[in-house]
Amino acid sequence: MKTSKLEKLELELATEEENLKQHLLRVLPEDAESGSNVFTNSECNPSNLPAHLFRSDAEILLNSARECLRLRRAVGLDSEGSIGAIFLEACQEYASGDPQTRGPRKPASSVLRALGHGT
């Protein structure tokens, strides 16, 4: 029984990570170019924007990344370098206010490179 539960969690993880990756690959090229800002959400909001000004998919991306990390923990995998961790680190980088970040373009390009689709 344990094996089937673990296999189910592994399948959920693979599906969630693939969904997050595909979603990011759809939205990040525009973000890297125009700065539409995929990285502002309820957790990372350096300008204190009201939630209704977030991208419509902001919380979906945040929750998907968190779910990826939760599932990785559940199956005993390290999260470092995973798609969920990469996205959350980019959100935190953007929210840090570091002048080197230069808005959402740099984190978007960084995530695309990490996904193997460099800009």
C-alpha positions as CSV (number, residue, x, y, z in Angstrom):
1,M,0.0,0.0,0.0
2,K,2.8,2.4,0.9
3,T,4.4,2.0,-2.5
4,S,1.2,2.8,-4.3
5,K,0.8,6.0,-2.2
6,L,4.4,7.0,-3.0
7,E,3.9,6.3,-6.7
8,K,0.7,8.4,-6.6
9,L,2.6,11.3,-5.0
10,E,5.4,11.0,-7.5
11,L,2.9,11.1,-10.3
12,E,1.2,14.1,-8.8
13,L,4.6,15.8,-8.4
14,A,5.6,15.1,-12.0
15,T,2.2,16.4,-13.3
16,E,2.4,19.6,-11.1
17,E,5.9,20.4,-12.1
18,E,5.2,19.9,-15.7
19,N,2.1,22.1,-15.5
20,L,4.1,24.8,-13.7
21,K,6.9,24.6,-16.3
22,Q,4.5,24.8,-19.2
23,H,2.6,27.8,-17.7
24,L,5.9,29.6,-17.1
25,L,7.1,28.9,-20.6
26,R,3.9,30.5,-21.9
27,V,4.1,33.6,-19.8
28,L,7.8,34.3,-19.2
29,P,9.0,35.2,-22.7
30,E,6.5,38.2,-22.6
31,D,7.5,39.0,-19.1
32,A,11.2,39.0,-20.0
33,E,10.5,41.4,-22.9
34,S,7.8,43.6,-21.6
35,G,8.1,43.3,-17.8
36,S,4.4,42.2,-17.4
37,N,5.5,40.9,-14.0
38,V,4.8,37.3,-13.3
39,F,6.5,37.6,-9.9
40,T,4.1,39.9,-7.9
41,N,1.7,37.9,-5.8
42,S,0.4,37.8,-2.2
43,E,3.7,36.5,-0.9
44,C,6.0,38.8,-2.9
45,N,4.5,42.2,-3.4
46,P,7.2,44.9,-3.1
47,S,4.9,47.7,-4.2
48,N,2.1,46.7,-1.9
49,L,-0.3,46.4,-4.8
50,P,-3.9,45.5,-4.0
51,A,-4.6,41.9,-5.1
52,H,-6.9,43.0,-7.8
53,L,-3.9,44.5,-9.7
54,F,-2.0,41.2,-9.7
55,R,-1.8,39.2,-13.0
56,S,-4.9,37.0,-13.2
57,D,-2.6,33.9,-12.8
58,A,-0.4,35.3,-10.0
59,E,-1.8,33.2,-7.3
60,I,-2.2,30.1,-9.5
61,L,1.6,30.2,-10.2
62,L,2.4,30.9,-6.5
63,N,0.2,28.0,-5.3
64,S,1.5,25.7,-8.0
65,A,5.1,26.4,-7.0
66,R,4.2,25.8,-3.3
67,E,2.5,22.6,-4.2
68,C,5.5,21.4,-6.1
69,L,7.7,21.9,-3.0
70,R,5.1,20.2,-0.8
71,L,5.0,17.2,-3.0
72,R,8.8,17.0,-3.2
73,R,9.0,17.0,0.6
74,A,6.3,14.3,0.7
75,V,8.3,12.0,-1.6
76,G,11.6,12.8,0.1
77,L,13.2,14.8,-2.7
78,D,15.4,17.8,-2.4
79,S,13.7,21.0,-3.7
80,E,16.9,22.9,-4.5
81,G,17.0,23.6,-8.3
82,S,13.4,22.4,-8.8
83,I,10.9,24.3,-10.8
84,G,8.9,25.3,-7.8
85,A,12.0,26.5,-5.9
86,I,13.3,28.4,-9.0
87,F,10.1,30.3,-9.4
88,L,9.8,31.2,-5.7
89,E,13.4,32.3,-5.6
90,A,12.7,34.6,-8.6
91,C,9.7,36.0,-6.8
92,Q,11.8,36.7,-3.7
93,E,14.6,38.2,-5.9
94,Y,12.1,40.6,-7.5
95,A,10.5,41.5,-4.1
96,S,13.9,42.1,-2.5
97,G,14.1,45.6,-4.0
98,D,17.7,45.0,-5.0
99,P,18.6,47.6,-7.6
100,Q,20.4,44.9,-9.6
101,T,17.1,43.1,-10.2
102,R,15.9,45.8,-12.6
103,G,12.3,44.9,-12.4
104,P,10.7,41.6,-13.5
105,R,12.7,41.2,-16.7
106,K,15.9,39.9,-15.1
107,P,14.2,37.2,-12.9
108,A,12.0,36.2,-16.0
109,S,15.2,35.7,-18.1
110,S,16.8,33.9,-15.2
111,V,13.9,31.4,-14.9
112,L,13.8,30.9,-18.6
113,R,17.5,30.0,-18.6
114,A,17.0,27.6,-15.7
115,L,14.2,25.9,-17.7
116,G,16.6,25.6,-20.7
117,H,14.9,28.2,-22.8
118,G,17.3,31.1,-22.5
119,T,16.6,34.6,-23.7
